[in-house]
Every structure is written in C-alpha cells, then in structure tokens.
Amino acid sequence: MSLRVKQAETGLGLIGCGGFARMIAKAVRSLPEIKVLALVDKIQDRARNLKEEYGFTEARVSSDPADVLGRPDISIVAIATPPHSHEELSLAAISAGQAVFCEKPGALSAASALKIARTAEEKGVTAVVDLVMRQNPLCLILGIIVRSGILGEIERLEVENYAHDERLPVDHWFWDKHKSGGIWIEHGVHFFDLVNFVLDQTAPEWIWASGFVREVPADKEGPDNEGKEGKGQAIIEDRVMAVAWYPRGTVVSFYHGFKRPERYERTITRVVGSKGYSALYGWMPMRLEVEVFPNSADMVPCKNLLSEAADFGGSRLHALQPAEMPDLYLVHDIEITDTEGKYEIEGKYGTSVSSTGLGSNAGCVRGSYQLGPDRRMVYAGCVRAGLRDLIRATPIDRPAADYATVARALTVAEAAEASHRKIQSVRGR
C-alpha cells in the first residue's frame, strides 16, 4: 500500500472549509510538496474566504465534493467535514484512486474504520486520520520512556482534559451524537490512541464509563426540544469519564469536560510507575516532565536514556517544520542527583555539578522537555508531519495513523460509549 508521488508537487483537494480546515490550510501553505487545487464547502463563501486568506490562487471553489473526487490532477483528498460524513467521503475518494487525509475521528465506528482500511489496501492508496499526537515529539518521547522500563511497572495513567466550549453553540454538530459520535468518539479517540501507543497495547480488558448532562438555553436555531422535559432548554452532554483496566495491570482513567473559556482550559496526562512518574501537559502537548528513582548503578544509564529520548524527539522535529524559516524548537534539561547528594544538570548551556545537601537517599533523575514557541504552531506542525507521512508512505514504512490504527482507538471509544449507555439506562429505572 503506497501513494506514489513522481511529480514535484502533489495536488490536494480540501472538502470542508470550517475550523479544522484552517489548521490544514496553515500546514499545507508551507509545504512545497503539495499544491491546493480545490476547496469545497456547502457554504461557498467559506471556501472563497479560505482561498483568499491562505493564498491558494489555483484552487477551484465549489460546493460539491464530486468536483474533487476522481480529478486526475488531485492525488490527495483532505476531509474536514463533520464526522458523520467521514466514512462516505473517504470511501468515495479511495474508490477514485485518491489518497485520504481525514480529520479525526475518521469514522463513527471501528467497523467503518476497518472497512476504509481494507478498501484503501485493495485500491493501493494510503488513507490516514489526523491524529496529531502521533506526530508530537513529546508523545514519542513519552512512549520511549515508558517502554524502556525505567519508570518500572506502569500502575496508573490519568488523562485529565478540561476543554473549552466557547465556540460550540448549542446547535453545533459536536453536541449531536448522530453527527459527531459524542465526546468519546469525536474527541476521546485522540486520547485512547495516545494511551494505546504509550502502553504499547491495543485495548483494555474492561472499561466503565459515564457522562453528565446539563440544560442550556435553546435559541431559535438550536436543537428541537419539543416534547422533551425542560422544553425551551437544550440538554447537552458536556462531561464524560471512564476507568479502564489494561492487560498488563495498568489502571487508566479518562476525563473530558467542555465547560470553560479557552483561556484557562488545561490538559494533563500523568503516568505513575513503580520507579517513577511522568506528566505531559497540554491538549497539544507542549511540556513533558519525568522523575525517576533508580538504584545507584542505574543512575547514569537512566540519564543517558532520557538524553537519547530528547535526541530522538529533536530528530523528529524536522517533519513538523515549515519548508521556509523553521520556527519550532525542542529544548530539554536533565538533572541527576546521585546517592551522595550531588547532581548534574544537562541543558543547552552544558553540564554543571552541584550539591543538594539532601544526603544519601536523594538519588533521582529528572527530565524536562519543552516544545515551542506556541501550541497552535506546534499543532500546525503536527498536521504538516501527518501530511508528509502520507506522501512518503510505503508498504514497509506505513503511516503512523492509518485507519487500522484508528480502528483500535475507536474500539475503546465504542466500549466506553456502550458502558455509558448501560449506566444511563440503569439510572433511568
């Protein structure tokens, strides 16, 4: 399975020109490998505005996806429409021999994702989903650290995602499970995949999940609440939580809430091992902290591994960079405190040695990794890396987030949703 690109530029058609499309446009604009040739949206003014804002002068604007599908000069179809249309559009593009770059979740079920994966395999094209965390260097570093064993047995993993709802009016498709799949499918797929990746496992043995609803004023363009309790109010599910048990004994909890302004949203992913701790900060991770407590003989090897992980993350950064004027960076600091209470700090200014005065039980190695300059630029970089991953895919070097990978995350999301529905039905008795 591969997308063979022989020409200097690959033609891309973008279907859907709303919010997610802007991040794709920002990423593509600095990729000389790709030329945007078509912009499609049911509201054509939205497509025209995107064309003018990002300088896609050769793009043809249309309201009909059929104007993109099968065009001989378009090799990649990028899909940024609401989730309920992902399967149909992806299959149509693949059937026309075009590669697919789809916003998450890519499909509303694992079965649909596997159907897309099989069709892409049969047609000999590549289809991926924009799971940006798969491209984030800090997530890759965390995966290396966990799988190296220096944190010991992973006992606990927590995902705390406090998201914002400022741009989600009551009639937005996000709140409609028929269109979005709900929070677990549309949003949680990112985090289920991250946990699968970090733990190097495909699914938990069991999962328990629930959700919480609230009433908000329904405006004239909001959902139809006629006949429902609380007429005149829209009932939305804005918080969900789950607890899962993974095969090697790791207990994982997930919480996603959409109840606050964007300016103080926060996401933290914590890993607790028998020999240390780690924390990943941000819905688009920007900082990673690691704290390990090895025995004296393992202090230096542990420090070396944290340094090597930083080098690996830095080597992956090039895939995120714009073609001109690279603007992203990854810096790290590693602190080692030996059993005599002395420590070394490795950073951008070299290595220094000092004393903590903490005595013989102070042995610890700490690593700190920071991406910059800001999360929106890093997000665009991860989208850019995903597009490069798509273009360069081969049967041997498969993309990081193909539809088979997405299907595994959606399997967990569906299990959470099923548990959630069961608990709701019990409550209603």
C-alpha positions in Angstrom: 0.0 0.0 0.0 1.5 3.3 -1.0 1.0 6.6 -2.7 3.5 7.0 -5.5 4.3 10.7 -6.0 6.5 11.3 -9.0 5.8 14.9 -9.7 7.4 17.8 -7.8 4.0 18.8 -6.4 1.0 16.8 -5.3 -2.4 18.2 -6.0 -4.7 18.4 -3.0 -8.5 19.0 -2.7 -9.9 20.1 0.6 -13.5 19.1 1.4 -14.9 21.2 4.3 -13.6 24.7 5.0 -14.6 25.3 8.6 -12.4 25.5 11.7 -10.4 22.3 11.3 -9.7 23.1 7.6 -7.9 26.3 8.7 -5.3 24.2 10.5 -4.9 22.0 7.4 -4.6 25.2 5.3 -1.9 26.6 7.6 0.1 23.4 7.4 -0.2 23.0 3.7 0.7 26.5 2.8 4.3 25.9 3.9 4.6 22.5 2.1 6.2 22.9 -1.3 5.3 19.2 -1.9 1.6 20.0 -2.0 -0.5 22.4 -4.1 -4.1 23.1 -3.1 -6.2 22.8 -6.3 -9.8 22.6 -4.9 -11.7 24.0 -2.0 -15.2 22.6 -1.3 -17.8 23.7 1.2 -21.6 23.7 1.2 -21.2 27.4 2.0 -19.1 28.6 -0.9 -18.2 31.9 0.7 -16.4 30.0 3.4 -14.3 28.3 0.7 -13.7 31.6 -1.0 -12.5 33.2 2.2 -10.1 30.3 2.9 -8.7 30.6 -0.6 -8.1 34.4 -0.2 -6.8 34.2 3.3 -4.2 31.5 2.6 -3.3 32.4 -1.0 -4.5 29.3 -2.7 -4.7 31.1 -6.0 -5.0 27.9 -8.2 -7.8 26.4 -6.1 -11.2 25.9 -7.7 -14.1 26.7 -5.3 -17.1 24.5 -5.3 -20.0 23.3 -3.1 -20.0 19.8 -4.4 -17.5 17.1 -3.3 -18.0 15.4 -6.7 -15.9 18.2 -8.2 -12.9 16.9 -6.3 -13.4 13.1 -6.4 -11.6 11.5 -9.3 -9.9 14.7 -10.7 -6.7 13.4 -12.3 -4.7 16.3 -11.0 -5.7 15.7 -7.4 -3.9 12.9 -5.6 -4.9 13.7 -2.0 -8.3 14.4 -0.7 -8.3 16.1 2.7 -11.6 15.8 4.6 -12.5 18.4 7.3 -16.3 17.9 7.4 -18.4 16.8 10.4 -17.6 13.2 11.5 -20.9 11.6 10.2 -19.7 12.3 6.6 -16.1 10.9 7.0 -16.8 7.3 6.0 -18.8 8.2 2.8 -16.3 10.8 1.6 -13.2 8.6 2.5 -14.6 5.6 0.6 -15.5 7.7 -2.4 -12.0 9.2 -2.6 -10.3 5.9 -2.2 -12.6 4.3 -4.8 -11.5 7.0 -7.2 -7.8 6.1 -6.5 -7.1 9.1 -4.3 -5.3 9.1 -1.0 -7.2 10.4 2.0 -6.1 12.7 4.9 -9.1 12.9 7.2 -9.7 14.8 10.3 -10.5 12.7 13.4 -12.3 10.5 14.2 -12.2 9.4 10.5 -15.3 7.2 11.1 -18.1 6.8 13.7 -17.2 3.2 14.4 -14.3 0.7 14.4 -16.1 -1.4 11.8 -16.3 1.6 9.5 -12.7 2.4 10.0 -11.7 -1.2 9.2 -13.8 -1.0 6.1 -12.0 2.1 4.9 -8.6 0.4 5.7 -9.5 -2.7 3.7 -10.7 -0.6 0.7 -7.5 1.5 0.8 -5.5 -1.7 0.8 -7.4 -3.1 -2.1 -7.1 0.1 -4.2 -3.4 0.5 -3.4 -3.7 4.0 -1.9 -2.9 5.4 1.5 -5.6 6.7 3.9 -4.8 8.3 7.3 -6.5 10.2 10.1 -5.1 13.4 11.5 -4.3 12.1 15.0 -1.9 14.9 15.7 -0.5 13.4 19.0 1.1 10.6 16.9 3.3 13.3 15.4 4.1 15.2 18.5 7.7 14.7 19.6 6.8 14.8 23.3 4.3 12.0 22.9 7.0 10.0 21.1 9.5 10.7 23.9 7.0 9.6 26.5 6.4 6.3 24.6 10.2 5.7 24.6 10.5 6.4 28.3 7.5 4.1 29.3 8.5 1.3 27.1 12.2 1.4 28.2 11.1 0.3 31.6 12.9 3.0 33.6 9.6 4.0 35.2 9.1 0.4 36.3 5.7 -1.3 36.1 3.1 1.2 35.0 0.5 1.2 37.7 -1.6 4.2 36.7 -2.3 6.5 33.8 -4.6 9.5 34.1 -5.9 11.8 31.3 -7.5 15.0 32.7 -8.8 17.1 29.8 -10.5 20.3 30.8 -11.6 21.7 27.4 -13.4 24.8 26.4 -16.9 25.3 24.9 -16.7 28.9 23.7 -17.0 28.1 20.0 -19.6 25.3 20.5 -23.1 26.9 20.4 -26.0 24.7 21.4 -26.9 23.9 17.8 -23.3 22.9 16.9 -22.9 19.4 15.4 -20.5 18.5 18.2 -23.4 18.1 20.6 -25.4 15.8 18.2 -24.2 12.2 18.7 -25.7 11.3 15.3 -23.3 13.7 13.7 -20.2 13.6 16.0 -20.5 10.2 17.7 -20.3 12.0 21.0 -17.3 13.1 23.1 -15.9 9.6 23.3 -15.8 9.1 19.5 -15.1 12.6 18.2 -12.8 13.8 20.9 -11.7 10.9 23.0 -10.3 9.0 20.1 -7.1 11.1 20.4 -6.5 10.1 23.9 -7.5 6.5 23.6 -4.9 6.2 20.8 -2.3 8.0 22.9 -2.8 5.5 25.7 -2.7 2.6 23.3 0.6 4.0 21.9 2.3 4.8 25.2 1.4 1.5 26.8 2.1 -0.4 23.5 -1.3 -2.2 23.9 -4.3 -2.3 21.7 -7.3 -2.2 24.1 -8.2 -2.6 27.8 -9.7 -5.8 29.2 -12.7 -3.8 30.5 -13.9 -0.3 30.7 -16.5 1.6 32.8 -17.8 4.9 31.6 -20.4 7.5 32.4 -21.4 11.0 31.4 -23.0 14.2 32.8 -25.6 16.4 31.2 -26.8 20.0 31.7 -29.5 22.2 30.4 -28.6 25.3 28.5 -31.0 27.9 26.8 -32.0 26.7 23.4 -32.0 29.6 20.9 -34.2 29.6 17.7 -31.5 27.8 15.8 -30.8 25.2 18.4 -32.0 21.6 18.7 -35.7 20.7 18.6 -36.7 20.0 22.2 -40.4 19.8 21.6 -42.0 17.1 23.8 -38.9 16.8 26.0 -38.7 17.5 29.7 -37.4 21.0 30.1 -39.0 22.4 26.9 -37.1 25.6 25.9 -33.9 24.2 27.1 -31.3 22.1 25.2 -29.9 19.1 27.1 -26.2 18.5 26.2 -23.7 16.1 27.5 -20.6 18.1 28.2 -18.6 15.8 30.6 -17.6 12.2 30.4 -15.3 9.9 32.4 -14.1 6.4 32.2 -11.9 3.9 34.0 -10.2 1.1 32.1 -8.0 -1.9 33.1 -5.3 -2.7 30.6 -3.9 -6.3 30.2 -0.6 -5.7 32.0 -2.3 -4.3 35.0 -2.4 -0.6 34.3 -5.5 1.3 35.6 -6.3 4.2 33.2 -8.8 7.0 33.8 -10.1 9.4 31.3 -12.0 12.6 31.9 -13.1 15.1 29.3 -15.1 18.2 30.2 -16.3 21.1 28.0 -17.3 23.8 30.5 -14.9 26.7 30.5 -13.4 29.6 28.4 -10.4 28.7 26.2 -8.1 31.0 28.2 -8.0 28.6 31.1 -8.5 25.2 29.6 -6.0 22.6 30.7 -5.0 19.0 29.9 -2.6 16.8 31.9 -1.7 13.2 31.2 0.0 11.6 34.2 1.9 8.3 34.2 2.7 6.5 37.5 5.2 3.7 37.6 6.7 1.7 40.4 10.0 3.5 39.9 8.9 7.0 38.8 6.4 9.5 37.4 5.8 11.4 34.3 3.4 14.2 33.3 2.5 15.5 29.8 0.9 19.0 29.7 -1.5 20.4 27.1 -4.2 19.0 24.7 -1.5 19.7 22.2 1.4 18.6 24.4 4.0 21.3 25.0 5.8 20.1 28.1 6.9 16.8 29.5 8.2 16.2 33.0 9.9 12.9 34.1 11.0 11.9 37.6 12.8 8.5 38.0 14.2 6.9 41.2 16.7 4.3 40.0 19.3 2.5 42.2 22.9 3.8 42.1 24.1 1.5 39.4 21.3 2.6 37.0 21.6 6.4 37.6 23.8 7.1 34.6 22.1 4.7 32.2 18.8 6.3 33.1 20.2 9.8 32.5 21.6 8.6 29.1 18.2 7.2 28.1 16.5 10.5 28.9 19.1 12.2 26.8 18.7 9.8 23.9 14.9 10.2 24.0 15.5 14.0 23.7 17.7 13.4 20.7 15.1 11.2 19.1 12.4 13.9 19.7 14.6 16.5 18.2 15.3 14.4 15.1 11.5 14.1 14.5 11.0 17.8 14.7 12.1 18.3 11.1 8.9 16.7 9.9 6.9 19.4 11.6 8.9 22.3 10.3 7.7 24.6 7.6 9.8 24.5 4.4 11.0 28.1 4.9 12.0 29.7 8.1 11.7 26.8 10.6 10.1 28.1 13.7 9.7 25.2 16.1 12.1 24.0 18.8 12.5 21.4 21.4 14.7 22.0 24.5 15.4 19.8 27.4 17.1 19.7 30.8 18.2 16.6 32.7 19.0 16.7 36.3 20.7 13.7 38.1 21.1 13.6 41.8 23.4 10.8 43.0 23.3 8.9 46.3 25.9 11.3 47.8 23.6 14.2 47.3 25.3 15.7 44.2 23.6 16.4 40.9 24.4 17.2 37.3 22.3 19.3 35.0 22.5 18.7 31.3 21.0 21.5 29.3 21.6 24.0 26.5 24.4 25.6 28.4 26.3 22.4 29.0 26.7 20.2 32.2 27.2 21.5 35.7 27.7 19.8 39.1 26.4 21.0 42.4 25.4 19.6 45.8 21.8 19.3 47.2 22.7 18.7 50.8 20.0 16.0 50.9 22.2 13.2 51.9 22.5 9.6 50.8 18.8 8.9 50.0 18.4 11.7 47.3 19.0 9.5 44.2 16.8 10.8 41.4 16.9 11.6 37.7 14.6 14.3 36.4 14.0 15.2 32.8 12.2 18.2 31.4 11.3 18.7 27.7 9.7 21.8 26.2 8.3 22.4 22.7 7.8 25.9 21.3 7.1 28.6 20.5 3.3 28.1 21.0 0.7 25.3 20.7 -1.0 26.5 17.6 2.3 26.5 15.7 3.1 23.0 17.1 -0.4 21.8 16.1 0.1 23.0 12.6 3.4 21.3 12.6 1.9 18.0 13.6 -0.7 18.3 10.8 2.2 19.0 8.4 4.0 16.0 9.7 0.9 13.9 9.1 0.7 15.0 5.5 4.4 14.3 4.9 3.8 10.9 6.5 1.0 10.3 4.0 3.1 11.3 1.0 6.1 9.2 1.9 4.2 6.1 3.0 5.3 2.7 1.5 4.2 -0.8 2.3 7.2 -1.2 4.6 7.2 2.3 6.1 3.5 2.6 7.0 2.0 5.9 8.2 1.6 6.4 12.0 -2.1 6.9 12.0 -3.7 4.7 9.3 -7.3 3.6 9.6 -6.3 0.3 11.2 -4.7 2.3 14.0 -7.7 4.5 14.3 -10.0 1.4 14.4 -8.2 0.2 17.6 -8.8 3.6 19.3 -12.4 3.6 18.1 -12.9 0.1 19.6 -12.1 1.6 23.0 -14.3 4.7 22.4 -17.2 2.5 21.4 -16.7 0.3 24.5 -16.8 3.5 26.6 -20.0 4.7 24.9 -21.6 1.3 25.4 -20.8 1.3 29.1 -22.1 4.8 29.3 -25.4 3.9 27.7 -25.8 0.9 30.0 -25.3 3.1 33.1 -27.7 5.7 31.8 -30.4 3.0 31.3 -29.9 1.8 34.9 -30.2 5.4 36.2 -33.5 5.8 34.4 -35.2 2.9 36.0 
